[in-house]
Amino acid sequence: MCGRYAATKNQGDLVEEFEVEVDATGEPARAVMTHQQNPPAGQPDYNVAPTKKAPVVMSRPPRGSDDGAAPVRQLRLVNWGLVPSWAKDVKVGNRMINSRADSVLEKPAFKRAAKSRRCLVPAEGWYEWRVIEQTDPQTGEIVQAKQPHYIRRQDGKLFCFAGLMSRRSVPGSEEPQITCALITTAAAGPLADVHDRMPVVLPDEAHDRWLDRSCPRRACGHDRAGAVRRFRSSDELGRRGAQHGRARERRHAQ
């Protein structure tokens, strides 16, 4: 599972990194959040949460182009939490931030997106909370607590989650609602000690294949544990560290 991640690159860096042909981050799109996003959408964010808008890379014909137009690589701001085109209530997206890789082609909400609406979700790392037991200093009782972990590439570089998109028309509005979900798989190696699920991290060489709708999903590949490294963070991460723009990597968890 993935419920928070860090996306701290500015839009110009992403355009260059992914050879984007159309920067569509300024095009209007209907938001899911009913309150103002903080930091504003498109700004570096160390605490991307469900319903927020975050940058994704996709390969689609430009908006308003003629039928049969060739797809181009685009950068867009998309709400996290997939809302199927047929959904009547946008709140269903709150439950659809992740999709299991082993059933993505079977679930009605995700199967169309898995075949023809894939995207890259750039990130520098993601957060997981491990349930641990500790002694309450006041009562002496053994209680459960959640210990935050920050997970990133060993070389510290940008990477991409395998994402799925949906485009939904909103009655009474000319602006479409574009949403996404992250594909998850079984955690492997040391990451399995933190959580039994992890997002699919695409190898750099698989980016083009993932965006190519003619490429079978299973041919794209992913790195389950070899390219990532986890750190156990201080409790401050869970309270405010991510919001202040820095995950305090206190000790490498062996």
Protein Blocks (a to p, Z undefined) as FASTA:
>chain_A
ZZbdcdfbdfklmmmmnopabdcklpccddfbfbdcdddehiacfbdcehiacddddddd
dehiaehiacddddddddehiadfkbmbfklmmmmmbccfklmmmmmklmmmmmmmccdd
ddfbdcdddddddddfklopacddddddddddfklpacdddddddddddehiabdcdddd
ddddddehjllmmpmcdcddddfklmmmmmmmkbcfklnopafklmgccddddfklmmmm
mmnopacdfbccZZ
